[in-house]
Amino acid sequence: MWPVEHPVGATLAAAALVGALALAAYWLIVRMFPDHSRAGEVVTGVVTIGVAIVLSTSLDHAWDAKRARDAQVASSRLRHLQRLQALLREESDALKSIAQALRDARYFALVANDARKAIWQDQTLTADVERHFPEYYREREHLIAAIVEHDGELARARQVVSAALHLTPAEDAYRTDLVHALVRKCGGTASSPDRMIDTAEAIREYDKYRCDPEASRVCRMVFDRADDLADAALLASEAAGRYAEETVLHGSCTYAPDE
């Protein structure tokens, strides 16, 4: 309807109508009552009624506009919360996987040049996680930084073990898997050949390798640290899962303004 689509025009038209009615009333009263004794009273009454109608219409429109805006904001925040809930559930699962990878002595940076990307894949809504769930975000970021540092320590342990491993050119093809198994052996977390080595030559090298005191010390430190980080990753996973069940979106951002 025109008044709803054009509230300002409708209000001005109503004001003009009130003015016209007031003039018409004044003119009629002057014609009907030449002494003009009641003209002012009648005109005042007409103007009062007209102003009340205009104000009532304007206030109704203002309240309708506010209710529509509140509903739009609430809908926007709900949709944003639902997207963040889905992301947090994904992050909870990812953190569980990271915890297992840490206990398995996975060397994250082996598959990526960017150490952070080797551990964690940031998504489009990562910045919004910081805005709406700052406590969890700080906890997760601290954990990722600690894992990046741990990955560097694991790399040094691998170098120590690899330096003492003398292989022929043909045997060197399985050096990576063998080093992984030997780091676990020197760290005291494996009592038999690792599942990653499956050739007779690799198993033979594994069995004859003797961890020197330095290699054992470095590897044990790495695994002790890995256990602590794995526990922290599980706690962060629980936090992500807990925040994923939030029913109220705290804070504000471009996609979800405050109500």
Order of alpha helices (4+ residues) and beta strands (2+ residues): alpha-alpha-alpha-alpha-alpha-alpha-alpha-alpha-alpha
